[in-house]
Amino acid sequence: MSERVYPLLYIFENSVRDLIERVLKDAYSSEWWTMAVPKAVRETATKHKAAEAKEPWHGARGKRDIDYVFLNDLWSIIKDKWNHFGQFFPNQSWVEALITGDMNVSRRVFAHMNPLHENDVKNIEAAFRKWTKQLKAVEAKLP
């Protein structure tokens, strides 16, 4: 399971982060995090960074603020700034279902070290293919 599921979840989640950063940095410059990200999401990142600071013996989760939020938070950013993301996706419900449903539900189970049913693994694989195929289709439009 770790060989099939973890790489897909890792690549997916980080590609969502990278997409958000690319699109919003293009629209808002280097101040995109403070200018474009909803306050609640920024506060979540601040809270997670503060908690991490209490454990200096452990390596950092990431270098960027966006590395400190969850998939649902990433969806919140995309939804809030849909005017910048709509051109890359069929519609909001497609993105929401993929991020908060298809990937996040199984991610929560897997992240808490529980096995996934084979059908759930296949669902992750299918959702990952949909995501990558969609991004490839709009690659020329991406900043």
N, CA, C and O atoms as CSV, one atom per row, in Angstrom:
chain,resi,resn,atom,element,x,y,z
A,1,MET,N,N,0.826,-1.197,0.000
A,1,MET,CA,C,0.000,0.000,0.000
A,1,MET,C,C,0.867,1.257,0.000
A,1,MET,O,O,0.561,2.236,-0.681
A,2,SER,N,N,1.944,1.217,0.765
A,2,SER,CA,C,2.787,2.408,0.811
A,2,SER,C,C,3.450,2.684,-0.537
A,2,SER,O,O,3.749,3.834,-0.859
A,3,GLU,N,N,3.674,1.657,-1.307
A,3,GLU,CA,C,4.281,1.844,-2.624
A,3,GLU,C,C,3.280,2.336,-3.660
A,3,GLU,O,O,3.663,2.986,-4.632
A,4,ARG,N,N,1.999,2.032,-3.462
A,4,ARG,CA,C,0.971,2.444,-4.420
A,4,ARG,C,C,0.305,3.755,-4.027
A,4,ARG,O,O,0.086,4.622,-4.872
A,5,VAL,N,N,-0.013,3.899,-2.758
A,5,VAL,CA,C,-0.842,5.016,-2.317
A,5,VAL,C,C,-0.034,6.251,-1.949
A,5,VAL,O,O,-0.338,7.351,-2.412
A,6,TYR,N,N,0.990,6.083,-1.125
A,6,TYR,CA,C,1.728,7.248,-0.630
A,6,TYR,C,C,2.267,8.133,-1.759
A,6,TYR,O,O,2.073,9.347,-1.712
A,7,PRO,N,N,2.929,7.573,-2.759
A,7,PRO,CA,C,3.450,8.452,-3.823
A,7,PRO,C,C,2.354,9.250,-4.528
A,7,PRO,O,O,2.558,10.417,-4.863
A,8,LEU,N,N,1.206,8.638,-4.753
A,8,LEU,CA,C,0.122,9.348,-5.429
A,8,LEU,C,C,-0.411,10.488,-4.563
A,8,LEU,O,O,-0.622,11.596,-5.055
A,9,LEU,N,N,-0.627,10.220,-3.288
A,9,LEU,CA,C,-1.113,11.265,-2.390
A,9,LEU,C,C,-0.085,12.382,-2.238
A,9,LEU,O,O,-0.441,13.561,-2.220
A,10,TYR,N,N,1.164,12.018,-2.130
A,10,TYR,CA,C,2.243,13.003,-1.985
A,10,TYR,C,C,2.304,13.915,-3.223
A,10,TYR,O,O,2.313,15.141,-3.105
A,11,ILE,N,N,2.345,13.304,-4.383
A,11,ILE,CA,C,2.433,14.085,-5.624
A,11,ILE,C,C,1.175,14.922,-5.818
A,11,ILE,O,O,1.257,16.094,-6.185
A,12,PHE,N,N,0.011,14.325,-5.573
A,12,PHE,CA,C,-1.229,15.056,-5.743
A,12,PHE,C,C,-1.277,16.282,-4.836
A,12,PHE,O,O,-1.470,17.402,-5.310
A,13,GLU,N,N,-1.104,16.075,-3.549
A,13,GLU,CA,C,-1.244,17.175,-2.587
A,13,GLU,C,C,-0.243,18.290,-2.885
A,13,GLU,O,O,-0.589,19.470,-2.821
A,14,ASN,N,N,0.975,17.925,-3.207
A,14,ASN,CA,C,1.971,18.952,-3.493
A,14,ASN,C,C,1.747,19.612,-4.847
A,14,ASN,O,O,2.116,20.771,-5.037
A,15,SER,N,N,1.152,18.894,-5.782
A,15,SER,CA,C,0.844,19.543,-7.064
A,15,SER,C,C,-0.288,20.554,-6.895
A,15,SER,O,O,-0.312,21.574,-7.584
A,16,VAL,N,N,-1.226,20.281,-5.985
A,16,VAL,CA,C,-2.273,21.264,-5.700
A,16,VAL,C,C,-1.633,22.508,-5.087
A,16,VAL,O,O,-1.960,23.631,-5.469
A,17,ARG,N,N,-0.732,22.309,-4.147
A,17,ARG,CA,C,-0.025,23.445,-3.545
A,17,ARG,C,C,0.742,24.245,-4.598
A,17,ARG,O,O,0.669,25.474,-4.641
A,18,ASP,N,N,1.466,23.534,-5.433
A,18,ASP,CA,C,2.262,24.212,-6.462
A,18,ASP,C,C,1.389,24.970,-7.449
A,18,ASP,O,O,1.726,26.081,-7.858
A,19,LEU,N,N,0.266,24.368,-7.830
A,19,LEU,CA,C,-0.661,25.043,-8.743
A,19,LEU,C,C,-1.179,26.329,-8.114
A,19,LEU,O,O,-1.187,27.378,-8.758
A,20,ILE,N,N,-1.606,26.252,-6.873
A,20,ILE,CA,C,-2.112,27.438,-6.179
A,20,ILE,C,C,-1.042,28.516,-6.133
A,20,ILE,O,O,-1.311,29.676,-6.443
A,21,GLU,N,N,0.148,28.146,-5.754
A,21,GLU,CA,C,1.226,29.138,-5.666
A,21,GLU,C,C,1.520,29.761,-7.030
A,21,GLU,O,O,1.663,30.979,-7.131
A,22,ARG,N,N,1.611,28.956,-8.061
A,22,ARG,CA,C,1.900,29.480,-9.404
A,22,ARG,C,C,0.832,30.456,-9.875
A,22,ARG,O,O,1.139,31.549,-10.352
A,23,VAL,N,N,-0.418,30.051,-9.736
A,23,VAL,CA,C,-1.525,30.870,-10.230
A,23,VAL,C,C,-1.643,32.166,-9.435
A,23,VAL,O,O,-1.785,33.243,-10.015
A,24,LEU,N,N,-1.586,32.065,-8.126
A,24,LEU,CA,C,-1.775,33.264,-7.302
A,24,LEU,C,C,-0.540,34.165,-7.300
A,24,LEU,O,O,-0.664,35.384,-7.182
A,25,LYS,N,N,0.617,33.590,-7.425
A,25,LYS,CA,C,1.829,34.422,-7.540
A,25,LYS,C,C,1.797,35.207,-8.847
A,25,LYS,O,O,2.229,36.358,-8.900
A,26,ASP,N,N,1.287,34.581,-9.891
A,26,ASP,CA,C,1.151,35.268,-11.168
A,26,ASP,C,C,0.161,36.431,-11.064
A,26,ASP,O,O,0.364,37.485,-11.668
A,27,ALA,N,N,-0.902,36.229,-10.298
A,27,ALA,CA,C,-1.945,37.247,-10.172
A,27,ALA,C,C,-1.635,38.321,-9.131
A,27,ALA,O,O,-2.027,39.476,-9.294
A,28,TYR,N,N,-0.932,37.944,-8.060
A,28,TYR,CA,C,-0.730,38.866,-6.935
A,28,TYR,C,C,0.738,39.136,-6.605
A,28,TYR,O,O,1.019,39.840,-5.635
A,29,SER,N,N,1.650,38.618,-7.355
A,29,SER,CA,C,3.096,38.748,-7.138
A,29,SER,C,C,3.521,37.996,-5.883
A,29,SER,O,O,2.816,37.099,-5.422
A,30,SER,N,N,4.649,38.355,-5.347
A,30,SER,CA,C,5.214,37.620,-4.215
A,30,SER,C,C,4.387,37.762,-2.937
A,30,SER,O,O,4.598,37.021,-1.977
A,31,GLU,N,N,3.471,38.688,-2.920
A,31,GLU,CA,C,2.608,38.887,-1.740
A,31,GLU,C,C,1.320,38.064,-1.820
A,31,GLU,O,O,0.369,38.340,-1.088
A,32,TRP,N,N,1.276,37.076,-2.683
A,32,TRP,CA,C,0.068,36.304,-2.933
A,32,TRP,C,C,-0.506,35.678,-1.663
A,32,TRP,O,O,-1.726,35.622,-1.507
A,33,TRP,N,N,0.338,35.210,-0.762
A,33,TRP,CA,C,-0.154,34.536,0.432
A,33,TRP,C,C,-1.008,35.477,1.290
A,33,TRP,O,O,-2.098,35.108,1.728
A,34,THR,N,N,-0.512,36.674,1.523
A,34,THR,CA,C,-1.257,37.600,2.377
A,34,THR,C,C,-2.386,38.301,1.623
A,34,THR,O,O,-3.386,38.686,2.229
A,35,MET,N,N,-2.239,38.466,0.331
A,35,MET,CA,C,-3.249,39.182,-0.446
A,35,MET,C,C,-4.401,38.295,-0.916
A,35,MET,O,O,-5.534,38.764,-1.023
A,36,ALA,N,N,-4.130,37.033,-1.193
A,36,ALA,CA,C,-5.131,36.205,-1.867
A,36,ALA,C,C,-5.675,35.038,-1.047
A,36,ALA,O,O,-6.750,34.520,-1.350
A,37,VAL,N,N,-4.960,34.627,-0.032
A,37,VAL,CA,C,-5.386,33.453,0.735
A,37,VAL,C,C,-6.331,33.881,1.854
A,37,VAL,O,O,-6.039,34.832,2.578
A,38,PRO,N,N,-7.463,33.186,2.002
A,38,PRO,CA,C,-8.407,33.546,3.060
A,38,PRO,C,C,-7.747,33.558,4.443
A,38,PRO,O,O,-6.870,32.749,4.746
A,39,LYS,N,N,-8.194,34.492,5.258
A,39,LYS,CA,C,-7.614,34.678,6.589
A,39,LYS,C,C,-7.644,33.387,7.410
A,39,LYS,O,O,-6.666,33.072,8.089
A,40,ALA,N,N,-8.724,32.651,7.362
A,40,ALA,CA,C,-8.837,31.411,8.138
A,40,ALA,C,C,-7.759,30.402,7.742
A,40,ALA,O,O,-7.223,29.700,8.599
A,41,VAL,N,N,-7.442,30.327,6.466
A,41,VAL,CA,C,-6.406,29.408,5.989
A,41,VAL,C,C,-5.036,29.884,6.469
A,41,VAL,O,O,-4.217,29.079,6.913
A,42,ARG,N,N,-4.790,31.179,6.381
A,42,ARG,CA,C,-3.512,31.719,6.871
A,42,ARG,C,C,-3.358,31.462,8.371
A,42,ARG,O,O,-2.269,31.137,8.844
A,43,GLU,N,N,-4.453,31.610,9.110
A,43,GLU,CA,C,-4.412,31.355,10.558
A,43,GLU,C,C,-4.126,29.885,10.862
A,43,GLU,O,O,-3.411,29.570,11.814
A,44,THR,N,N,-4.683,28.993,10.054
A,44,THR,CA,C,-4.392,27.565,10.221
A,44,THR,C,C,-2.905,27.303,10.028
A,44,THR,O,O,-2.290,26.587,10.818
A,45,ALA,N,N,-2.330,27.877,8.988
A,45,ALA,CA,C,-0.899,27.700,8.735
A,45,ALA,C,C,-0.076,28.253,9.892
A,45,ALA,O,O,0.888,27.622,10.325
A,46,THR,N,N,-0.446,29.419,10.391
A,46,THR,CA,C,0.278,30.030,11.516
A,46,THR,C,C,0.206,29.128,12.738
A,46,THR,O,O,1.208,28.931,13.426
A,47,LYS,N,N,-0.968,28.581,13.010
A,47,LYS,CA,C,-1.156,27.675,14.151
A,47,LYS,C,C,-0.281,26.427,14.007
A,47,LYS,O,O,0.355,26.002,14.971
A,48,HIS,N,N,-0.247,25.851,12.829
A,48,HIS,CA,C,0.556,24.646,12.607
A,48,HIS,C,C,2.051,24.953,12.716
A,48,HIS,O,O,2.815,24.145,13.244
A,49,LYS,N,N,2.463,26.103,12.225
A,49,LYS,CA,C,3.874,26.487,12.335
A,49,LYS,C,C,4.263,26.718,13.791
A,49,LYS,O,O,5.364,26.354,14.203
A,50,ALA,N,N,3.374,27.318,14.567
A,50,ALA,CA,C,3.648,27.560,15.986
A,50,ALA,C,C,3.769,26.236,16.742
A,50,ALA,O,O,4.649,26.078,17.589
A,51,ALA,N,N,2.898,25.304,16.439
A,51,ALA,CA,C,2.970,23.987,17.079
A,51,ALA,C,C,4.273,23.289,16.716
A,51,ALA,O,O,4.904,22.649,17.558
A,52,GLU,N,N,4.662,23.416,15.473
A,52,GLU,CA,C,5.906,22.796,15.025
A,52,GLU,C,C,7.122,23.426,15.700
A,52,GLU,O,O,8.101,22.733,15.976
A,53,ALA,N,N,7.071,24.718,15.966
A,53,ALA,CA,C,8.188,25.423,16.602
A,53,ALA,C,C,8.459,24.891,18.011
A,53,ALA,O,O,9.560,25.052,18.537
A,54,LYS,N,N,7.470,24.270,18.609
A,54,LYS,CA,C,7.636,23.699,19.955
A,54,LYS,C,C,8.384,22.368,19.918
A,54,LYS,O,O,8.674,21.780,20.959
A,55,GLU,N,N,8.690,21.904,18.720
A,55,GLU,CA,C,9.398,20.624,18.543
A,55,GLU,C,C,10.636,20.848,17.673
A,55,GLU,O,O,10.720,20.321,16.564
A,56,PRO,N,N,11.593,21.626,18.175
A,56,PRO,CA,C,12.753,21.997,17.361
A,56,PRO,C,C,13.652,20.818,16.989
A,56,PRO,O,O,14.486,20.926,16.090
A,57,TRP,N,N,13.483,19.717,17.670
A,57,TRP,CA,C,14.277,18.537,17.370
A,57,TRP,C,C,13.856,17.874,16.064
A,57,TRP,O,O,14.584,17.042,15.522
A,58,HIS,N,N,12.678,18.242,15.558
A,58,HIS,CA,C,12.153,17.623,14.338
A,58,HIS,C,C,12.288,18.577,13.160
A,58,HIS,O,O,12.167,19.791,13.321
A,59,GLY,N,N,12.534,18.034,11.995
A,59,GLY,CA,C,12.630,18.847,10.785
A,59,GLY,C,C,11.322,19.544,10.462
A,59,GLY,O,O,10.251,19.104,10.878
A,60,ALA,N,N,11.417,20.617,9.727
A,60,ALA,CA,C,10.247,21.410,9.362
A,60,ALA,C,C,9.372,20.664,8.353
A,60,ALA,O,O,9.860,19.868,7.550
A,61,ARG,N,N,8.086,20.939,8.413
A,61,ARG,CA,C,7.119,20.359,7.483
A,61,ARG,C,C,7.364,20.874,6.074
A,61,ARG,O,O,7.209,20.141,5.098
A,62,GLY,N,N,7.744,22.130,5.977
A,62,GLY,CA,C,7.987,22.723,4.669
A,62,GLY,C,C,8.617,24.084,4.810
A,62,GLY,O,O,8.869,24.559,5.918
A,63,LYS,N,N,8.870,24.708,3.674
A,63,LYS,CA,C,9.474,26.037,3.654
A,63,LYS,C,C,8.452,27.132,3.418
A,63,LYS,O,O,8.673,28.291,3.769
A,64,ARG,N,N,7.325,26.753,2.816
A,64,ARG,CA,C,6.307,27.738,2.450
A,64,ARG,C,C,5.129,27.668,3.422
A,64,ARG,O,O,4.867,26.626,4.023
A,65,ASP,N,N,4.431,28.780,3.567
A,65,ASP,CA,C,3.238,28.780,4.413
A,65,ASP,C,C,2.213,27.767,3.922
A,65,ASP,O,O,1.541,27.123,4.728
A,66,ILE,N,N,2.092,27.624,2.629
A,66,ILE,CA,C,1.094,26.713,2.059
A,66,ILE,C,C,1.384,25.250,2.406
A,66,ILE,O,O,0.497,24.404,2.296
A,67,ASP,N,N,2.590,24.952,2.815
A,67,ASP,CA,C,2.932,23.590,3.226
A,67,ASP,C,C,2.303,23.222,4.568
A,67,ASP,O,O,2.326,22.058,4.968
A,68,TYR,N,N,1.749,24.201,5.255
A,68,TYR,CA,C,1.207,23.992,6.599
A,68,TYR,C,C,-0.317,23.910,6.640
A,68,TYR,O,O,-0.918,24.054,7.704
A,69,VAL,N,N,-0.937,23.684,5.502
A,69,VAL,CA,C,-2.393,23.548,5.477
A,69,VAL,C,C,-2.788,22.208,4.863
A,69,VAL,O,O,-1.994,21.552,4.189
A,70,PHE,N,N,-4.033,21.824,5.115
A,70,PHE,CA,C,-4.550,20.537,4.665
A,70,PHE,C,C,-5.266,20.657,3.325
A,70,PHE,O,O,-5.479,21.755,2.811
A,71,LEU,N,N,-5.633,19.500,2.771
A,71,LEU,CA,C,-6.323,19.494,1.481
A,71,LEU,C,C,-7.596,20.326,1.497
A,71,LEU,O,O,-7.864,21.052,0.540
A,72,ASN,N,N,-8.378,20.239,2.553
A,72,ASN,CA,C,-9.602,21.048,2.606
A,72,ASN,C,C,-9.283,22.538,2.560
A,72,ASN,O,O,-10.037,23.315,1.975
A,73,ASP,N,N,-8.170,22.941,3.173
A,73,ASP,CA,C,-7.748,24.339,3.122
A,73,ASP,C,C,-7.338,24.727,1.705
A,73,ASP,O,O,-7.604,25.841,1.252
A,74,LEU,N,N,-6.692,23.805,1.018
A,74,LEU,CA,C,-6.290,24.079,-0.363
A,74,LEU,C,C,-7.526,24.283,-1.235
A,74,LEU,O,O,-7.553,25.163,-2.095
A,75,TRP,N,N,-8.542,23.463,-1.005
A,75,TRP,CA,C,-9.796,23.655,-1.736
A,75,TRP,C,C,-10.388,25.022,-1.409
A,75,TRP,O,O,-10.906,25.699,-2.298
A,76,SER,N,N,-10.317,25.435,-0.147
A,76,SER,CA,C,-10.854,26.745,0.254
A,76,SER,C,C,-10.182,27.879,-0.511
A,76,SER,O,O,-10.837,28.844,-0.903
A,77,ILE,N,N,-8.890,27.763,-0.719
A,77,ILE,CA,C,-8.159,28.791,-1.469
A,77,ILE,C,C,-8.658,28.832,-2.911
A,77,ILE,O,O,-8.981,29.896,-3.439
A,78,ILE,N,N,-8.717,27.665,-3.536
A,78,ILE,CA,C,-9.161,27.591,-4.933
A,78,ILE,C,C,-10.581,28.131,-5.072
A,78,ILE,O,O,-10.870,28.907,-5.982
A,79,LYS,N,N,-11.455,27.722,-4.176
A,79,LYS,CA,C,-12.850,28.170,-4.229
A,79,LYS,C,C,-12.937,29.681,-4.058
A,79,LYS,O,O,-13.672,30.351,-4.784
A,80,ASP,N,N,-12.186,30.216,-3.097
A,80,ASP,CA,C,-12.223,31.655,-2.825
A,80,ASP,C,C,-11.707,32.481,-4.008
A,80,ASP,O,O,-12.173,33.596,-4.241
A,81,LYS,N,N,-10.768,31.943,-4.733
A,81,LYS,CA,C,-10.176,32.643,-5.874
A,81,LYS,C,C,-10.515,31.939,-7.185
A,81,LYS,O,O,-9.687,31.862,-8.093
A,82,TRP,N,N,-11.736,31.428,-7.271
A,82,TRP,CA,C,-12.162,30.678,-8.452
A,82,TRP,C,C,-11.971,31.469,-9.735
A,82,TRP,O,O,-11.715,30.884,-10.787
A,83,ASN,N,N,-12.092,32.789,-9.664
A,83,ASN,CA,C,-11.901,33.603,-10.866
A,83,ASN,C,C,-10.513,33.391,-11.475
A,83,ASN,O,O,-10.330,33.620,-12.670
A,84,HIS,N,N,-9.542,32.962,-10.682
A,84,HIS,CA,C,-8.195,32.679,-11.199
A,84,HIS,C,C,-8.014,31.213,-11.596
A,84,HIS,O,O,-7.145,30.894,-12.408
A,85,PHE,N,N,-8.829,30.321,-11.026
A,85,PHE,CA,C,-8.638,28.886,-11.252
A,85,PHE,C,C,-9.656,28.269,-12.211
A,85,PHE,O,O,-9.411,27.194,-12.760
A,86,GLY,N,N,-10.778,28.927,-12.417
A,86,GLY,CA,C,-11.855,28.360,-13.223
A,86,GLY,C,C,-11.452,27.957,-14.629
A,86,GLY,O,O,-11.983,26.996,-15.185
A,87,GLN,N,N,-10.511,28.696,-15.200
A,87,GLN,CA,C,-10.092,28.395,-16.570
A,87,GLN,C,C,-9.349,27.064,-16.703
A,87,GLN,O,O,-9.166,26.561,-17.812
A,88,PHE,N,N,-8.923,26.496,-15.575
A,88,PHE,CA,C,-8.136,25.268,-15.616
A,88,PHE,C,C,-8.946,23.997,-15.355
A,88,PHE,O,O,-8.435,22.889,-15.514
A,89,PHE,N,N,-10.216,24.161,-14.954
A,89,PHE,CA,C,-11.020,23.018,-14.549
A,89,PHE,C,C,-12.410,23.063,-15.167
A,89,PHE,O,O,-12.898,24.133,-15.531
A,90,PRO,N,N,-13.053,21.893,-15.286
A,90,PRO,CA,C,-14.396,21.854,-15.865
A,90,PRO,C,C,-15.391,22.702,-15.075
A,90,PRO,O,O,-16.182,23.440,-15.663
A,91,ASN,N,N,-15.354,22.598,-13.739
A,91,ASN,CA,C,-16.232,23.384,-12.872
A,91,ASN,C,C,-15.796,23.199,-11.417
A,91,ASN,O,O,-14.945,22.363,-11.114
A,92,GLN,N,N,-16.392,23.992,-10.524
A,92,GLN,CA,C,-16.014,23.926,-9.111
A,92,GLN,C,C,-16.316,22.569,-8.494
A,92,GLN,O,O,-15.503,22.038,-7.736
A,93,SER,N,N,-17.461,22.011,-8.806
A,93,SER,CA,C,-17.832,20.746,-8.170
A,93,SER,C,C,-16.865,19.625,-8.555
A,93,SER,O,O,-16.623,18.718,-7.758
A,94,TRP,N,N,-16.311,19.678,-9.765
A,94,TRP,CA,C,-15.333,18.680,-10.190
A,94,TRP,C,C,-14.106,18.745,-9.290
A,94,TRP,O,O,-13.631,17.718,-8.805
A,95,VAL,N,N,-13.593,19.953,-9.067
A,95,VAL,CA,C,-12.391,20.131,-8.240
A,95,VAL,C,C,-12.692,19.782,-6.786
A,95,VAL,O,O,-11.919,19.078,-6.136
A,96,GLU,N,N,-13.807,20.274,-6.287
A,96,GLU,CA,C,-14.158,20.006,-4.895
A,96,GLU,C,C,-14.288,18.508,-4.631
A,96,GLU,O,O,-13.751,18.004,-3.645
A,97,ALA,N,N,-14.989,17.803,-5.496
A,97,ALA,CA,C,-15.169,16.362,-5.310
A,97,ALA,C,C,-13.836,15.626,-5.345
A,97,ALA,O,O,-13.603,14.707,-4.560
A,98,LEU,N,N,-12.973,16.034,-6.251
A,98,LEU,CA,C,-11.680,15.371,-6.372
A,98,LEU,C,C,-10.824,15.607,-5.132
A,98,LEU,O,O,-10.253,14.666,-4.580
A,99,ILE,N,N,-10.734,16.865,-4.693
A,99,ILE,CA,C,-9.863,17.195,-3.563
A,99,ILE,C,C,-10.458,16.740,-2.232
A,99,ILE,O,O,-9.811,16.008,-1.483
A,100,THR,N,N,-11.678,17.165,-1.935
A,100,THR,CA,C,-12.235,16.910,-0.603
A,100,THR,C,C,-12.867,15.534,-0.476
A,100,THR,O,O,-13.026,15.019,0.631
A,101,GLY,N,N,-13.224,14.946,-1.588
A,101,GLY,CA,C,-13.840,13.627,-1.554
A,101,GLY,C,C,-12.867,12.536,-1.946
A,101,GLY,O,O,-12.332,11.824,-1.097
A,102,ASP,N,N,-12.649,12.415,-3.229
A,102,ASP,CA,C,-11.844,11.302,-3.745
A,102,ASP,C,C,-10.501,11.154,-3.038
A,102,ASP,O,O,-10.131,10.049,-2.639
A,103,MET,N,N,-9.781,12.234,-2.883
A,103,MET,CA,C,-8.435,12.134,-2.313
A,103,MET,C,C,-8.416,12.295,-0.793
A,103,MET,O,O,-7.757,11.518,-0.101
A,104,ASN,N,N,-9.116,13.271,-0.276
A,104,ASN,CA,C,-8.988,13.581,1.146
A,104,ASN,C,C,-9.565,12.504,2.060
A,104,ASN,O,O,-8.999,12.235,3.120
A,105,VAL,N,N,-10.660,11.892,1.679
A,105,VAL,CA,C,-11.262,10.869,2.533
A,105,VAL,C,C,-10.285,9.716,2.729
A,105,VAL,O,O,-10.052,9.282,3.857
A,106,SER,N,N,-9.714,9.219,1.638
A,106,SER,CA,C,-8.744,8.125,1.747
A,106,SER,C,C,-7.442,8.593,2.380
A,106,SER,O,O,-6.790,7.829,3.093
A,107,ARG,N,N,-7.059,9.831,2.131
A,107,ARG,CA,C,-5.831,10.351,2.720
A,107,ARG,C,C,-5.910,10.322,4.245
A,107,ARG,O,O,-4.946,9.945,4.912
A,108,ARG,N,N,-7.050,10.718,4.793
A,108,ARG,CA,C,-7.211,10.721,6.254
A,108,ARG,C,C,-7.043,9.317,6.828
A,108,ARG,O,O,-6.373,9.138,7.845
A,109,VAL,N,N,-7.636,8.339,6.192
A,109,VAL,CA,C,-7.521,6.959,6.658
A,109,VAL,C,C,-6.063,6.513,6.585
A,109,VAL,O,O,-5.515,5.981,7.550
A,110,PHE,N,N,-5.455,6.735,5.443
A,110,PHE,CA,C,-4.079,6.296,5.212
A,110,PHE,C,C,-3.094,7.031,6.116
A,110,PHE,O,O,-2.158,6.422,6.636
A,111,ALA,N,N,-3.296,8.339,6.309
A,111,ALA,CA,C,-2.387,9.138,7.129
A,111,ALA,C,C,-2.400,8.714,8.594
A,111,ALA,O,O,-1.448,8.978,9.328
A,112,HIS,N,N,-3.474,8.061,9.016
A,112,HIS,CA,C,-3.551,7.569,10.392
A,112,HIS,C,C,-3.177,6.097,10.469
A,112,HIS,O,O,-3.569,5.379,11.389
A,113,MET,N,N,-2.403,5.667,9.469
A,113,MET,CA,C,-1.791,4.335,9.433
A,113,MET,C,C,-2.794,3.191,9.406
A,113,MET,O,O,-2.560,2.128,9.980
A,114,ASN,N,N,-3.908,3.425,8.732
A,114,ASN,CA,C,-4.901,2.374,8.561
A,114,ASN,C,C,-4.906,1.922,7.105
A,114,ASN,O,O,-4.683,2.726,6.200
A,115,PRO,N,N,-5.157,0.653,6.883
A,115,PRO,CA,C,-5.163,0.159,5.500
A,115,PRO,C,C,-6.401,0.637,4.749
A,115,PRO,O,O,-7.459,0.872,5.333
A,116,LEU,N,N,-6.236,0.770,3.457
A,116,LEU,CA,C,-7.348,1.127,2.589
A,116,LEU,C,C,-7.853,-0.131,1.889
A,116,LEU,O,O,-7.079,-1.032,1.566
A,117,HIS,N,N,-9.124,-0.173,1.667
A,117,HIS,CA,C,-9.722,-1.253,0.883
A,117,HIS,C,C,-9.211,-1.118,-0.552
A,117,HIS,O,O,-8.923,-0.011,-1.006
A,118,GLU,N,N,-9.099,-2.209,-1.246
A,118,GLU,CA,C,-8.601,-2.187,-2.627
A,118,GLU,C,C,-9.419,-1.244,-3.504
A,118,GLU,O,O,-8.857,-0.587,-4.380
A,119,ASN,N,N,-10.726,-1.161,-3.292
A,119,ASN,CA,C,-11.552,-0.236,-4.073
A,119,ASN,C,C,-11.145,1.215,-3.825
A,119,ASN,O,O,-11.173,2.034,-4.743
A,120,ASP,N,N,-10.765,1.535,-2.585
A,120,ASP,CA,C,-10.328,2.893,-2.266
A,120,ASP,C,C,-8.984,3.211,-2.912
A,120,ASP,O,O,-8.747,4.334,-3.355
A,121,VAL,N,N,-8.119,2.224,-2.959
A,121,VAL,CA,C,-6.823,2.407,-3.635
A,121,VAL,C,C,-7.060,2.674,-5.120
A,121,VAL,O,O,-6.444,3.572,-5.695
A,122,LYS,N,N,-7.932,1.913,-5.732
A,122,LYS,CA,C,-8.247,2.117,-7.143
A,122,LYS,C,C,-8.879,3.483,-7.379
A,122,LYS,O,O,-8.635,4.115,-8.406
A,123,ASN,N,N,-9.693,3.939,-6.424
A,123,ASN,CA,C,-10.302,5.262,-6.529
A,123,ASN,C,C,-9.235,6.357,-6.487
A,123,ASN,O,O,-9.308,7.325,-7.244
A,124,ILE,N,N,-8.249,6.206,-5.609
A,124,ILE,CA,C,-7.144,7.173,-5.551
A,124,ILE,C,C,-6.387,7.176,-6.873
A,124,ILE,O,O,-6.064,8.238,-7.406
A,125,GLU,N,N,-6.109,6.008,-7.392
A,125,GLU,CA,C,-5.393,5.921,-8.668
A,125,GLU,C,C,-6.183,6.589,-9.788
A,125,GLU,O,O,-5.613,7.301,-10.616
A,126,ALA,N,N,-7.492,6.361,-9.815
A,126,ALA,CA,C,-8.338,6.972,-10.854
A,126,ALA,C,C,-8.400,8.486,-10.682
A,126,ALA,O,O,-8.315,9.226,-11.662
A,127,ALA,N,N,-8.548,8.948,-9.442
A,127,ALA,CA,C,-8.608,10.393,-9.183
A,127,ALA,C,C,-7.292,11.053,-9.553
A,127,ALA,O,O,-7.285,12.149,-10.112
A,128,PHE,N,N,-6.188,10.405,-9.250
A,128,PHE,CA,C,-4.871,10.942,-9.601
A,128,PHE,C,C,-4.727,11.066,-11.113
A,128,PHE,O,O,-4.219,12.068,-11.616
A,129,ARG,N,N,-5.176,10.045,-11.832
A,129,ARG,CA,C,-5.119,10.098,-13.304
A,129,ARG,C,C,-5.969,11.243,-13.835
A,129,ARG,O,O,-5.552,11.951,-14.753
A,130,LYS,N,N,-7.168,11.433,-13.263
A,130,LYS,CA,C,-8.029,12.543,-13.689
A,130,LYS,C,C,-7.317,13.877,-13.477
A,130,LYS,O,O,-7.306,14.726,-14.368
A,131,TRP,N,N,-6.729,14.058,-12.309
A,131,TRP,CA,C,-6.039,15.310,-11.969
A,131,TRP,C,C,-4.893,15.573,-12.936
A,131,TRP,O,O,-4.785,16.664,-13.494
A,132,THR,N,N,-4.045,14.584,-13.132
A,132,THR,CA,C,-2.877,14.792,-13.993
A,132,THR,C,C,-3.289,14.987,-15.454
A,132,THR,O,O,-2.690,15.791,-16.168
A,133,LYS,N,N,-4.291,14.267,-15.886
A,133,LYS,CA,C,-4.765,14.428,-17.254
A,133,LYS,C,C,-5.341,15.828,-17.474
A,133,LYS,O,O,-5.126,16.435,-18.523
A,134,GLN,N,N,-6.068,16.333,-16.487
A,134,GLN,CA,C,-6.637,17.675,-16.571
A,134,GLN,C,C,-5.532,18.726,-16.639
A,134,GLN,O,O,-5.583,19.635,-17.467
A,135,LEU,N,N,-4.542,18.598,-15.772
A,135,LEU,CA,C,-3.444,19.586,-15.779
A,135,LEU,C,C,-2.643,19.532,-17.075
A,135,LEU,O,O,-2.211,20.569,-17.579
A,136,LYS,N,N,-2.445,18.360,-17.607
A,136,LYS,CA,C,-1.748,18.253,-18.894
A,136,LYS,C,C,-2.548,18.926,-20.002
A,136,LYS,O,O,-1.980,19.540,-20.905
A,137,ALA,N,N,-3.873,18.803,-19.926
A,137,ALA,CA,C,-4.736,19.389,-20.954
A,137,ALA,C,C,-4.678,20.912,-20.941
A,137,ALA,O,O,-4.893,21.543,-21.976
A,138,VAL,N,N,-4.395,21.509,-19.796
A,138,VAL,CA,C,-4.376,22.979,-19.697
A,138,VAL,C,C,-2.970,23.517,-19.465
A,138,VAL,O,O,-2.799,24.690,-19.132
A,139,GLU,N,N,-1.994,22.691,-19.635
A,139,GLU,CA,C,-0.603,23.051,-19.350
A,139,GLU,C,C,-0.183,24.362,-20.040
A,139,GLU,O,O,0.506,25.189,-19.442
A,140,ALA,N,N,-0.593,24.539,-21.272
A,140,ALA,CA,C,-0.194,25.746,-22.008
A,140,ALA,C,C,-0.779,27.014,-21.403
A,140,ALA,O,O,-0.220,28.093,-21.595
A,141,LYS,N,N,-1.879,26.915,-20.685
A,141,LYS,CA,C,-2.510,28.075,-20.053
A,141,LYS,C,C,-1.887,28.431,-18.702
A,141,LYS,O,O,-2.027,29.560,-18.232
A,142,LEU,N,N,-1.208,27.483,-18.086
A,142,LEU,CA,C,-0.684,27.680,-16.731
A,142,LEU,C,C,0.450,28.705,-16.717
A,142,LEU,O,O,1.285,28.742,-17.621
A,143,PRO,N,N,0.461,29.533,-15.677
A,143,PRO,CA,C,1.559,30.510,-15.580
A,143,PRO,C,C,2.882,29.823,-15.278
A,143,PRO,O,O,3.911,30.490,-15.162
